[in-house]
Amino acid sequence: MPHPVAWVPAEQVRHASTAAKSKGSDYPTGTEVKTLCGLNVIAVNSDVAWLWPTCANCCTAAREKTNSAR
Ligand SMILES: [Zn+2]
């Protein structure tokens, strides 16, 4: 499992990323994360953030990575 995909809420959208995490299963608020759609965003780790809409580009990229890992 070389590149597990994780979700990273930032700027009102939930992006996906394969960036390494410093600890735990989430990116702490304030962490700069490179997303699968090519952005550098600052993660927001809050209850509300997880309700934001999913980034379509990240969703597609995450699906491709998951499928190719099988
Ligand atoms: Zn994205």
N, CA, C, O and the ligand as a Tripos MOL2 file, in Angstrom:
@<TRIPOS>MOLECULE
protein
  281   279    71     0     0
PROTEIN
NO_CHARGES

@<TRIPOS>ATOM
      1 N           0.8520   -1.1980    0.0000 N.3       1 MET1
      2 CA          0.0000    0.0000    0.0000 C.3       1 MET1
      3 C           0.8820    1.2400    0.0000 C.2       1 MET1
      4 O           1.0040    1.9040    1.0300 O.2       1 MET1
      5 N           1.4850    1.5600   -1.1050 N.am      2 PRO2
      6 CA          2.4820    2.6230   -1.1380 C.3       2 PRO2
      7 C           1.9050    4.0230   -0.9930 C.2       2 PRO2
      8 O           2.5250    4.8800   -0.3630 O.2       2 PRO2
      9 N           0.7230    4.2730   -1.5660 N.am      3 HIS3
     10 CA          0.1780    5.6270   -1.5320 C.3       3 HIS3
     11 C          -1.2880    5.6270   -1.1230 C.2       3 HIS3
     12 O          -2.1620    5.8150   -1.9700 O.2       3 HIS3
     13 N          -1.5700    5.4220    0.1520 N.am      4 PRO4
     14 CA         -2.9640    5.4870    0.5960 C.3       4 PRO4
     15 C          -3.5210    6.8960    0.4100 C.2       4 PRO4
     16 O          -2.8420    7.8880    0.6740 O.2       4 PRO4
     17 N          -4.7520    6.9630   -0.0440 N.am      5 VAL5
     18 CA         -5.3820    8.2570   -0.2860 C.3       5 VAL5
     19 C          -6.1270    8.7010    0.9660 C.2       5 VAL5
     20 O          -6.8840    7.9270    1.5520 O.2       5 VAL5
     21 N          -5.9140    9.9290    1.3680 N.am      6 ALA6
     22 CA         -6.6210   10.4880    2.5190 C.3       6 ALA6
     23 C          -7.3830   11.7360    2.0780 C.2       6 ALA6
     24 O          -7.0120   12.3790    1.0960 O.2       6 ALA6
     25 N          -8.4360   12.0720    2.7950 N.am      7 TRP7
     26 CA         -9.2120   13.2640    2.4690 C.3       7 TRP7
     27 C          -8.7670   14.4200    3.3350 C.2       7 TRP7
     28 O          -8.4920   14.2650    4.5250 O.2       7 TRP7
     29 N          -8.7020   15.5880    2.7070 N.am      8 VAL8
     30 CA         -8.2380   16.7690    3.4220 C.3       8 VAL8
     31 C          -9.1580   17.9430    3.1390 C.2       8 VAL8
     32 O          -9.1080   18.5240    2.0550 O.2       8 VAL8
     33 N         -10.0080   18.3020    4.1160 N.am      9 PRO9
     34 CA        -10.8860   19.4550    3.9410 C.3       9 PRO9
     35 C         -10.0800   20.7520    3.9800 C.2       9 PRO9
     36 O          -9.2410   20.9480    4.8590 O.2       9 PRO9
     37 N         -10.3500   21.6400    3.0090 N.am     10 ALA10
     38 CA         -9.6610   22.9280    2.9690 C.3      10 ALA10
     39 C         -10.4250   23.8710    2.0590 C.2      10 ALA10
     40 O         -10.8930   23.4610    0.9970 O.2      10 ALA10
     41 N         -10.5590   25.1230    2.4560 N.am     11 GLU11
     42 CA        -11.1750   26.1540    1.6040 C.3      11 GLU11
     43 C         -12.5530   25.7230    1.1140 C.2      11 GLU11
     44 O         -12.8660   25.8650   -0.0680 O.2      11 GLU11
     45 N         -13.3610   25.2060    2.0030 N.am     12 GLN12
     46 CA        -14.7750   24.8660    1.7450 C.3      12 GLN12
     47 C         -14.9580   23.6580    0.8270 C.2      12 GLN12
     48 O         -16.0710   23.4010    0.3670 O.2      12 GLN12
     49 N         -13.8920   22.9160    0.5560 N.am     13 VAL13
     50 CA        -13.9840   21.7440   -0.3080 C.3      13 VAL13
     51 C         -13.1800   20.6100    0.3260 C.2      13 VAL13
     52 O         -12.1600   20.8460    0.9730 O.2      13 VAL13
     53 N         -13.6550   19.3680    0.1310 N.am     14 ARG14
     54 CA        -12.8740   18.2260    0.5960 C.3      14 ARG14
     55 C         -12.0180   17.7050   -0.5490 C.2      14 ARG14
     56 O         -12.5340   17.1880   -1.5400 O.2      14 ARG14
     57 N         -10.7280   17.8460   -0.4040 N.am     15 HIS15
     58 CA         -9.7830   17.3380   -1.3970 C.3      15 HIS15
     59 C          -9.2340   15.9950   -0.9250 C.2      15 HIS15
     60 O          -9.4160   15.5950    0.2250 O.2      15 HIS15
     61 N          -8.5530   15.3080   -1.8550 N.am     16 ALA16
     62 CA         -7.8620   14.0710   -1.5030 C.3      16 ALA16
     63 C          -6.3680   14.2830   -1.6870 C.2      16 ALA16
     64 O          -5.9420   15.1110   -2.4920 O.2      16 ALA16
     65 N          -5.5700   13.5200   -0.9280 N.am     17 SER17
     66 CA         -4.1240   13.6730   -0.9980 C.3      17 SER17
     67 C          -3.4330   12.3600   -0.6570 C.2      17 SER17
     68 O          -3.9760   11.5230    0.0650 O.2      17 SER17
     69 N          -2.2410   12.1980   -1.1810 N.am     18 THR18
     70 CA         -1.4120   11.0650   -0.7840 C.3      18 THR18
     71 C          -0.2010   11.5340    0.0100 C.2      18 THR18
     72 O           0.7350   10.7670    0.2350 O.2      18 THR18
     73 N          -0.2190   12.8000    0.4360 N.am     19 ALA19
     74 CA          0.9010   13.3350    1.2040 C.3      19 ALA19
     75 C           1.0260   12.6180    2.5450 C.2      19 ALA19
     76 O           0.0280   12.2130    3.1410 O.2      19 ALA19
     77 N           2.2430   12.4700    3.0020 N.am     20 ALA20
     78 CA          2.4820   11.8050    4.2830 C.3      20 ALA20
     79 C           1.9200   12.6480    5.4170 C.2      20 ALA20
     80 O           1.9400   13.8780    5.3720 O.2      20 ALA20
     81 N           1.4150   11.9550    6.4380 N.am     21 LYS21
     82 CA          0.8840   12.6520    7.6080 C.3      21 LYS21
     83 C           1.9130   12.6220    8.7200 C.2      21 LYS21
     84 O           2.6640   11.6600    8.8740 O.2      21 LYS21
     85 N           1.9310   13.7040    9.4950 N.am     22 SER22
     86 CA          2.8980   13.7560   10.5890 C.3      22 SER22
     87 C           2.5230   12.7490   11.6710 C.2      22 SER22
     88 O           3.3990   12.1110   12.2550 O.2      22 SER22
     89 N           1.2350   12.6050   11.9390 N.am     23 LYS23
     90 CA          0.7870   11.6330   12.9450 C.3      23 LYS23
     91 C          -0.7090   11.4240   12.8200 C.2      23 LYS23
     92 O          -1.4230   12.2740   12.2880 O.2      23 LYS23
     93 N          -1.1790   10.2870   13.3130 N.am     24 GLY24
     94 CA         -2.6100   10.0290   13.3060 C.3      24 GLY24
     95 C          -3.1470    9.7750   11.9080 C.2      24 GLY24
     96 O          -2.3810    9.4960   10.9860 O.2      24 GLY24
     97 N          -4.4600    9.8710   11.7490 N.am     25 SER25
     98 CA         -5.0980    9.5380   10.4880 C.3      25 SER25
     99 C          -5.6050   10.7640    9.7580 C.2      25 SER25
    100 O          -6.1540   10.6360    8.6630 O.2      25 SER25
    101 N          -5.4390   11.9530   10.3290 N.am     26 ASP26
    102 CA         -5.8990   13.1750    9.6810 C.3      26 ASP26
    103 C          -4.7650   14.1800    9.5870 C.2      26 ASP26
    104 O          -3.7290   14.0480   10.2370 O.2      26 ASP26
    105 N          -4.9970   15.1970    8.7470 N.am     27 TYR27
    106 CA         -4.0530   16.3100    8.6920 C.3      27 TYR27
    107 C          -4.5100   17.3610    9.6970 C.2      27 TYR27
    108 O          -5.6440   17.8320    9.6130 O.2      27 TYR27
    109 N          -3.6560   17.7390   10.6440 N.am     28 PRO28
    110 CA         -4.0600   18.7550   11.6190 C.3      28 PRO28
    111 C          -4.3510   20.0940   10.9380 C.2      28 PRO28
    112 O          -3.7720   20.3980    9.8950 O.2      28 PRO28
    113 N          -5.2430   20.8900   11.5220 N.am     29 THR29
    114 CA         -5.5500   22.2110   10.9930 C.3      29 THR29
    115 C          -4.2700   23.0340   10.8580 C.2      29 THR29
    116 O          -3.4460   23.0840   11.7700 O.2      29 THR29
    117 N          -4.1230   23.6780    9.6970 N.am     30 GLY30
    118 CA         -2.9390   24.4980    9.4620 C.3      30 GLY30
    119 C          -1.8580   23.7840    8.6770 C.2      30 GLY30
    120 O          -0.8720   24.4020    8.2750 O.2      30 GLY30
    121 N          -2.0290   22.4730    8.4510 N.am     31 THR31
    122 CA         -1.0410   21.7140    7.6940 C.3      31 THR31
    123 C          -1.1610   22.0330    6.2120 C.2      31 THR31
    124 O          -2.2600   21.9720    5.6610 O.2      31 THR31
    125 N          -0.0570   22.3710    5.5560 N.am     32 GLU32
    126 CA         -0.0880   22.5840    4.1140 C.3      32 GLU32
    127 C          -0.0060   21.2220    3.4310 C.2      32 GLU32
    128 O           0.9120   20.4390    3.6760 O.2      32 GLU32
    129 N          -0.9900   20.9590    2.5660 N.am     33 VAL33
    130 CA         -1.0920   19.6460    1.9310 C.3      33 VAL33
    131 C          -1.2220   19.8040    0.4220 C.2      33 VAL33
    132 O          -1.9840   20.6430   -0.0600 O.2      33 VAL33
    133 N          -0.4820   19.0020   -0.3100 N.am     34 LYS34
    134 CA         -0.5940   18.9590   -1.7680 C.3      34 LYS34
    135 C          -1.7150   17.9850   -2.1220 C.2      34 LYS34
    136 O          -1.6750   16.8200   -1.7290 O.2      34 LYS34
    137 N          -2.7090   18.4600   -2.8600 N.am     35 THR35
    138 CA         -3.8700   17.6280   -3.1680 C.3      35 THR35
    139 C          -3.6870   16.8980   -4.4890 C.2      35 THR35
    140 O          -2.7940   17.2180   -5.2740 O.2      35 THR35
    141 N          -4.5450   15.9120   -4.7230 N.am     36 LEU36
    142 CA         -4.4720   15.1450   -5.9640 C.3      36 LEU36
    143 C          -4.8240   15.9900   -7.1740 C.2      36 LEU36
    144 O          -4.4150   15.6610   -8.2870 O.2      36 LEU36
    145 N          -5.5780   17.0810   -6.9860 N.am     37 CYS37
    146 CA         -5.9380   17.9450   -8.1090 C.3      37 CYS37
    147 C          -4.8760   19.0110   -8.3460 C.2      37 CYS37
    148 O          -5.0590   19.8950   -9.1830 O.2      37 CYS37
    149 N          -3.7600   18.9320   -7.6110 N.am     38 GLY38
    150 CA         -2.6200   19.7850   -7.9080 C.3      38 GLY38
    151 C          -2.5360   21.0770   -7.1290 C.2      38 GLY38
    152 O          -1.7130   21.9350   -7.4470 O.2      38 GLY38
    153 N          -3.3750   21.2350   -6.1080 N.am     39 LEU39
    154 CA         -3.3360   22.4560   -5.3140 C.3      39 LEU39
    155 C          -2.5050   22.2610   -4.0550 C.2      39 LEU39
    156 O          -2.3330   21.1370   -3.5850 O.2      39 LEU39
    157 N          -1.9950   23.3500   -3.5160 N.am     40 ASN40
    158 CA         -1.4390   23.3430   -2.1740 C.3      40 ASN40
    159 C          -2.4250   24.0660   -1.2700 C.2      40 ASN40
    160 O          -2.6450   25.2680   -1.4200 O.2      40 ASN40
    161 N          -3.0170   23.3390   -0.3350 N.am     41 VAL41
    162 CA         -4.0510   23.9190    0.5170 C.3      41 VAL41
    163 C          -3.6570   23.7850    1.9770 C.2      41 VAL41
    164 O          -2.7900   22.9900    2.3400 O.2      41 VAL41
    165 N          -4.3200   24.5890    2.8100 N.am     42 ILE42
    166 CA         -4.1150   24.4950    4.2520 C.3      42 ILE42
    167 C          -5.2750   23.7030    4.8440 C.2      42 ILE42
    168 O          -6.4310   24.1170    4.7540 O.2      42 ILE42
    169 N          -4.9600   22.5750    5.4410 N.am     43 ALA43
    170 CA         -5.9990   21.6900    5.9640 C.3      43 ALA43
    171 C          -6.7960   22.3480    7.0790 C.2      43 ALA43
    172 O          -6.2600   23.1080    7.8850 O.2      43 ALA43
    173 N          -8.0980   22.0380    7.1060 N.am     44 VAL44
    174 CA         -8.9690   22.4570    8.2020 C.3      44 VAL44
    175 C          -9.5860   21.2030    8.7930 C.2      44 VAL44
    176 O         -10.4230   20.5610    8.1590 O.2      44 VAL44
    177 N          -9.1820   20.8540    9.9940 N.am     45 ASN45
    178 CA         -9.6450   19.6180   10.6200 C.3      45 ASN45
    179 C         -10.7010   19.9610   11.6680 C.2      45 ASN45
    180 O         -10.3920   20.1060   12.8510 O.2      45 ASN45
    181 N         -11.9540   20.0880   11.2190 N.am     46 SER46
    182 CA        -13.0580   20.3830   12.1350 C.3      46 SER46
    183 C         -14.2560   19.5400   11.7470 C.2      46 SER46
    184 O         -14.2970   18.9660   10.6590 O.2      46 SER46
    185 N         -15.2430   19.4650   12.6520 N.am     47 ASP47
    186 CA        -16.4330   18.6610   12.3650 C.3      47 ASP47
    187 C         -17.1620   19.1930   11.1370 C.2      47 ASP47
    188 O         -17.6030   18.4140   10.2920 O.2      47 ASP47
    189 N         -17.2910   20.5060   11.0320 N.am     48 VAL48
    190 CA        -18.0110   21.1030    9.9050 C.3      48 VAL48
    191 C         -17.2710   20.8810    8.5970 C.2      48 VAL48
    192 O         -17.8960   20.6810    7.5560 O.2      48 VAL48
    193 N         -15.9550   20.9130    8.6420 N.am     49 ALA49
    194 CA        -15.1640   20.7850    7.4180 C.3      49 ALA49
    195 C         -15.4550   19.4830    6.6870 C.2      49 ALA49
    196 O         -15.4030   19.4400    5.4570 O.2      49 ALA49
    197 N         -15.7600   18.4200    7.4270 N.am     50 TRP50
    198 CA        -16.0030   17.1230    6.7980 C.3      50 TRP50
    199 C         -17.3380   17.0690    6.0640 C.2      50 TRP50
    200 O         -17.6270   16.0970    5.3650 O.2      50 TRP50
    201 N         -18.1610   18.1210    6.2230 N.am     51 LEU51
    202 CA        -19.4460   18.1840    5.5240 C.3      51 LEU51
    203 C         -19.3380   18.9710    4.2250 C.2      51 LEU51
    204 O         -20.3120   19.0540    3.4770 O.2      51 LEU51
    205 N         -18.1960   19.5420    3.9460 N.am     52 TRP52
    206 CA        -18.0200   20.3020    2.7110 C.3      52 TRP52
    207 C         -18.0930   19.3750    1.5040 C.2      52 TRP52
    208 O         -17.8030   18.1850    1.6240 O.2      52 TRP52
    209 N         -18.4810   19.9080    0.3260 N.am     53 PRO53
    210 CA        -18.5770   19.0710   -0.8770 C.3      53 PRO53
    211 C         -17.2220   18.5350   -1.3170 C.2      53 PRO53
    212 O         -16.1840   19.1460   -1.0630 O.2      53 PRO53
    213 N         -17.2500   17.3950   -1.9740 N.am     54 THR54
    214 CA        -16.0330   16.7470   -2.4360 C.3      54 THR54
    215 C         -15.5270   17.3810   -3.7210 C.2      54 THR54
    216 O         -16.3120   17.6920   -4.6160 O.2      54 THR54
    217 N         -14.2290   17.5690   -3.8120 N.am     55 CYS55
    218 CA        -13.6000   18.0660   -5.0360 C.3      55 CYS55
    219 C         -13.7200   16.9940   -6.1310 C.2      55 CYS55
    220 O         -13.2620   15.8660   -5.9500 O.2      55 CYS55
    221 N         -14.3290   17.3470   -7.2530 N.am     56 ALA56
    222 CA        -14.5720   16.3680   -8.3140 C.3      56 ALA56
    223 C         -13.2650   15.8340   -8.8950 C.2      56 ALA56
    224 O         -13.1540   14.6400   -9.1720 O.2      56 ALA56
    225 N         -12.2880   16.6950   -9.0790 N.am     57 ASN57
    226 CA        -11.0050   16.2610   -9.6410 C.3      57 ASN57
    227 C         -10.2990   15.2940   -8.6920 C.2      57 ASN57
    228 O          -9.7130   14.3030   -9.1270 O.2      57 ASN57
    229 N         -10.3580   15.5890   -7.4030 N.am     58 CYS58
    230 CA         -9.7240   14.7020   -6.4290 C.3      58 CYS58
    231 C         -10.4630   13.3750   -6.3560 C.2      58 CYS58
    232 O          -9.8430   12.3240   -6.1920 O.2      58 CYS58
    233 N         -11.7820   13.4180   -6.4750 N.am     59 CYS59
    234 CA        -12.5790   12.1880   -6.4110 C.3      59 CYS59
    235 C         -12.1810   11.2670   -7.5580 C.2      59 CYS59
    236 O         -12.0070   10.0640   -7.3630 O.2      59 CYS59
    237 N         -12.0370   11.8310   -8.7470 N.am     60 THR60
    238 CA        -11.6420   11.0380   -9.9100 C.3      60 THR60
    239 C         -10.2380   10.4710   -9.7230 C.2      60 THR60
    240 O         -10.0060    9.2910   -9.9870 O.2      60 THR60
    241 N          -9.3180   11.2900   -9.2770 N.am     61 ALA61
    242 CA         -7.9360   10.8560   -9.0910 C.3      61 ALA61
    243 C          -7.8320    9.7870   -8.0100 C.2      61 ALA61
    244 O          -7.0720    8.8290   -8.1510 O.2      61 ALA61
    245 N          -8.5890    9.9500   -6.9400 N.am     62 ALA62
    246 CA         -8.5610    8.9840   -5.8490 C.3      62 ALA62
    247 C          -9.0930    7.6370   -6.3120 C.2      62 ALA62
    248 O          -8.5820    6.5840   -5.9290 O.2      62 ALA62
    249 N         -10.1350    7.6880   -7.1490 N.am     63 ARG63
    250 CA        -10.7250    6.4410   -7.6580 C.3      63 ARG63
    251 C          -9.7150    5.6990   -8.5340 C.2      63 ARG63
    252 O          -9.5730    4.4790   -8.4500 O.2      63 ARG63
    253 N          -9.0200    6.4650   -9.3750 N.am     64 GLU64
    254 CA         -8.0120    5.8390  -10.2470 C.3      64 GLU64
    255 C          -6.9000    5.2150   -9.4230 C.2      64 GLU64
    256 O          -6.4520    4.1110   -9.7320 O.2      64 GLU64
    257 N          -6.4490    5.8940   -8.3890 N.am     65 LYS65
    258 CA         -5.3680    5.3550   -7.5600 C.3      65 LYS65
    259 C          -5.8260    4.0980   -6.8310 C.2      65 LYS65
    260 O          -5.0800    3.1260   -6.7190 O.2      65 LYS65
    261 N          -7.0540    4.1300   -6.3400 N.am     66 THR66
    262 CA         -7.5810    2.9690   -5.6230 C.3      66 THR66
    263 C          -7.7190    1.7830   -6.5610 C.2      66 THR66
    264 O          -7.3870    0.6560   -6.1930 O.2      66 THR66
    265 N          -8.2050    2.0270   -7.7680 N.am     67 ASN67
    266 CA         -8.3800    0.9410   -8.7190 C.3      67 ASN67
    267 C          -7.0320    0.3430   -9.1570 C.2      67 ASN67
    268 O          -6.8930   -0.8740   -9.2800 O.2      67 ASN67
    269 N          -6.0470    1.2160   -9.3880 N.am     68 SER68
    270 CA         -4.7490    0.7340   -9.8710 C.3      68 SER68
    271 C          -3.9890   -0.0010   -8.7730 C.2      68 SER68
    272 O          -3.0440   -0.7350   -9.0620 O.2      68 SER68
    273 N          -4.3890    0.1850   -7.5210 N.am     69 ALA69
    274 CA         -3.6900   -0.4780   -6.4190 C.3      69 ALA69
    275 C          -4.1350   -1.9180   -6.2510 C.2      69 ALA69
    276 O          -3.4840   -2.6900   -5.5480 O.2      69 ALA69
    277 N          -5.2390   -2.2880   -6.8870 N.am     70 ARG70
    278 CA         -5.7540   -3.6480   -6.7290 C.3      70 ARG70
    279 C          -4.9800   -4.6520   -7.5570 C.2      70 ARG70
    280 O          -5.2910   -5.8420   -7.5330 O.2      70 ARG70
    281 ZN         -9.1070   18.6450   -5.1270 Zn       71 ZN71
@<TRIPOS>BOND
     1     1     2 1
     2     2     3 1
     3     3     4 2
     4     3     5 am
     5     5     6 1
     6     6     7 1
     7     7     8 2
     8     7     9 am
     9     9    10 1
    10    10    11 1
    11    11    12 2
    12    11    13 am
    13    13    14 1
    14    14    15 1
    15    15    16 2
    16    15    17 am
    17    17    18 1
    18    18    19 1
    19    19    20 2
    20    19    21 am
    21    21    22 1
    22    22    23 1
    23    23    24 2
    24    23    25 am
    25    25    26 1
    26    26    27 1
    27    27    28 2
    28    27    29 am
    29    29    30 1
    30    30    31 1
    31    31    32 2
    32    31    33 am
    33    33    34 1
    34    34    35 1
    35    35    36 2
    36    35    37 am
    37    37    38 1
    38    38    39 1
    39    39    40 2
    40    39    41 am
    41    41    42 1
    42    42    43 1
    43    43    44 2
    44    43    45 am
    45    45    46 1
    46    46    47 1
    47    47    48 2
    48    47    49 am
    49    49    50 1
    50    50    51 1
    51    51    52 2
    52    51    53 am
    53    53    54 1
    54    54    55 1
    55    55    56 2
    56    55    57 am
    57    57    58 1
    58    58    59 1
    59    59    60 2
    60    59    61 am
    61    61    62 1
    62    62    63 1
    63    63    64 2
    64    63    65 am
    65    65    66 1
    66    66    67 1
    67    67    68 2
    68    67    69 am
    69    69    70 1
    70    70    71 1
    71    71    72 2
    72    71    73 am
    73    73    74 1
    74    74    75 1
    75    75    76 2
    76    75    77 am
    77    77    78 1
    78    78    79 1
    79    79    80 2
    80    79    81 am
    81    81    82 1
    82    82    83 1
    83    83    84 2
    84    83    85 am
    85    85    86 1
    86    86    87 1
    87    87    88 2
    88    87    89 am
    89    89    90 1
    90    90    91 1
    91    91    92 2
    92    91    93 am
    93    93    94 1
    94    94    95 1
    95    95    96 2
    96    95    97 am
    97    97    98 1
    98    98    99 1
    99    99   100 2
   100    99   101 am
   101   101   102 1
   102   102   103 1
   103   103   104 2
   104   103   105 am
   105   105   106 1
   106   106   107 1
   107   107   108 2
   108   107   109 am
   109   109   110 1
   110   110   111 1
   111   111   112 2
   112   111   113 am
   113   113   114 1
   114   114   115 1
   115   115   116 2
   116   115   117 am
   117   117   118 1
   118   118   119 1
   119   119   120 2
   120   119   121 am
   121   121   122 1
   122   122   123 1
   123   123   124 2
   124   123   125 am
   125   125   126 1
   126   126   127 1
   127   127   128 2
   128   127   129 am
   129   129   130 1
   130   130   131 1
   131   131   132 2
   132   131   133 am
   133   133   134 1
   134   134   135 1
   135   135   136 2
   136   135   137 am
   137   137   138 1
   138   138   139 1
   139   139   140 2
   140   139   141 am
   141   141   142 1
   142   142   143 1
   143   143   144 2
   144   143   145 am
   145   145   146 1
   146   146   147 1
   147   147   148 2
   148   147   149 am
   149   149   150 1
   150   150   151 1
   151   151   152 2
   152   151   153 am
   153   153   154 1
   154   154   155 1
   155   155   156 2
   156   155   157 am
   157   157   158 1
   158   158   159 1
   159   159   160 2
   160   159   161 am
   161   161   162 1
   162   162   163 1
   163   163   164 2
   164   163   165 am
   165   165   166 1
   166   166   167 1
   167   167   168 2
   168   167   169 am
   169   169   170 1
   170   170   171 1
   171   171   172 2
   172   171   173 am
   173   173   174 1
   174   174   175 1
   175   175   176 2
   176   175   177 am
   177   177   178 1
   178   178   179 1
   179   179   180 2
   180   179   181 am
   181   181   182 1
   182   182   183 1
   183   183   184 2
   184   183   185 am
   185   185   186 1
   186   186   187 1
   187   187   188 2
   188   187   189 am
   189   189   190 1
   190   190   191 1
   191   191   192 2
   192   191   193 am
   193   193   194 1
   194   194   195 1
   195   195   196 2
   196   195   197 am
   197   197   198 1
   198   198   199 1
   199   199   200 2
   200   199   201 am
   201   201   202 1
   202   202   203 1
   203   203   204 2
   204   203   205 am
   205   205   206 1
   206   206   207 1
   207   207   208 2
   208   207   209 am
   209   209   210 1
   210   210   211 1
   211   211   212 2
   212   211   213 am
   213   213   214 1
   214   214   215 1
   215   215   216 2
   216   215   217 am
   217   217   218 1
   218   218   219 1
   219   219   220 2
   220   219   221 am
   221   221   222 1
   222   222   223 1
   223   223   224 2
   224   223   225 am
   225   225   226 1
   226   226   227 1
   227   227   228 2
   228   227   229 am
   229   229   230 1
   230   230   231 1
   231   231   232 2
   232   231   233 am
   233   233   234 1
   234   234   235 1
   235   235   236 2
   236   235   237 am
   237   237   238 1
   238   238   239 1
   239   239   240 2
   240   239   241 am
   241   241   242 1
   242   242   243 1
   243   243   244 2
   244   243   245 am
   245   245   246 1
   246   246   247 1
   247   247   248 2
   248   247   249 am
   249   249   250 1
   250   250   251 1
   251   251   252 2
   252   251   253 am
   253   253   254 1
   254   254   255 1
   255   255   256 2
   256   255   257 am
   257   257   258 1
   258   258   259 1
   259   259   260 2
   260   259   261 am
   261   261   262 1
   262   262   263 1
   263   263   264 2
   264   263   265 am
   265   265   266 1
   266   266   267 1
   267   267   268 2
   268   267   269 am
   269   269   270 1
   270   270   271 1
   271   271   272 2
   272   271   273 am
   273   273   274 1
   274   274   275 1
   275   275   276 2
   276   275   277 am
   277   277   278 1
   278   278   279 1
   279   279   280 2
@<TRIPOS>SUBSTRUCTURE
     1 MET1         2 RESIDUE 1 A MET
     2 PRO2         6 RESIDUE 1 A PRO
     3 HIS3        10 RESIDUE 1 A HIS
     4 PRO4        14 RESIDUE 1 A PRO
     5 VAL5        18 RESIDUE 1 A VAL
     6 ALA6        22 RESIDUE 1 A ALA
     7 TRP7        26 RESIDUE 1 A TRP
     8 VAL8        30 RESIDUE 1 A VAL
     9 PRO9        34 RESIDUE 1 A PRO
    10 ALA10       38 RESIDUE 1 A ALA
    11 GLU11       42 RESIDUE 1 A GLU
    12 GLN12       46 RESIDUE 1 A GLN
    13 VAL13       50 RESIDUE 1 A VAL
    14 ARG14       54 RESIDUE 1 A ARG
    15 HIS15       58 RESIDUE 1 A HIS
    16 ALA16       62 RESIDUE 1 A ALA
    17 SER17       66 RESIDUE 1 A SER
    18 THR18       70 RESIDUE 1 A THR
    19 ALA19       74 RESIDUE 1 A ALA
    20 ALA20       78 RESIDUE 1 A ALA
    21 LYS21       82 RESIDUE 1 A LYS
    22 SER22       86 RESIDUE 1 A SER
    23 LYS23       90 RESIDUE 1 A LYS
    24 GLY24       94 RESIDUE 1 A GLY
    25 SER25       98 RESIDUE 1 A SER
    26 ASP26      102 RESIDUE 1 A ASP
    27 TYR27      106 RESIDUE 1 A TYR
    28 PRO28      110 RESIDUE 1 A PRO
    29 THR29      114 RESIDUE 1 A THR
    30 GLY30      118 RESIDUE 1 A GLY
    31 THR31      122 RESIDUE 1 A THR
    32 GLU32      126 RESIDUE 1 A GLU
    33 VAL33      130 RESIDUE 1 A VAL
    34 LYS34      134 RESIDUE 1 A LYS
    35 THR35      138 RESIDUE 1 A THR
    36 LEU36      142 RESIDUE 1 A LEU
    37 CYS37      146 RESIDUE 1 A CYS
    38 GLY38      150 RESIDUE 1 A GLY
    39 LEU39      154 RESIDUE 1 A LEU
    40 ASN40      158 RESIDUE 1 A ASN
    41 VAL41      162 RESIDUE 1 A VAL
    42 ILE42      166 RESIDUE 1 A ILE
    43 ALA43      170 RESIDUE 1 A ALA
    44 VAL44      174 RESIDUE 1 A VAL
    45 ASN45      178 RESIDUE 1 A ASN
    46 SER46      182 RESIDUE 1 A SER
    47 ASP47      186 RESIDUE 1 A ASP
    48 VAL48      190 RESIDUE 1 A VAL
    49 ALA49      194 RESIDUE 1 A ALA
    50 TRP50      198 RESIDUE 1 A TRP
    51 LEU51      202 RESIDUE 1 A LEU
    52 TRP52      206 RESIDUE 1 A TRP
    53 PRO53      210 RESIDUE 1 A PRO
    54 THR54      214 RESIDUE 1 A THR
    55 CYS55      218 RESIDUE 1 A CYS
    56 ALA56      222 RESIDUE 1 A ALA
    57 ASN57      226 RESIDUE 1 A ASN
    58 CYS58      230 RESIDUE 1 A CYS
    59 CYS59      234 RESIDUE 1 A CYS
    60 THR60      238 RESIDUE 1 A THR
    61 ALA61      242 RESIDUE 1 A ALA
    62 ALA62      246 RESIDUE 1 A ALA
    63 ARG63      250 RESIDUE 1 A ARG
    64 GLU64      254 RESIDUE 1 A GLU
    65 LYS65      258 RESIDUE 1 A LYS
    66 THR66      262 RESIDUE 1 A THR
    67 ASN67      266 RESIDUE 1 A ASN
    68 SER68      270 RESIDUE 1 A SER
    69 ALA69      274 RESIDUE 1 A ALA
    70 ARG70      278 RESIDUE 1 A ARG
    71 ZN71       281 GROUP 0 **** ****
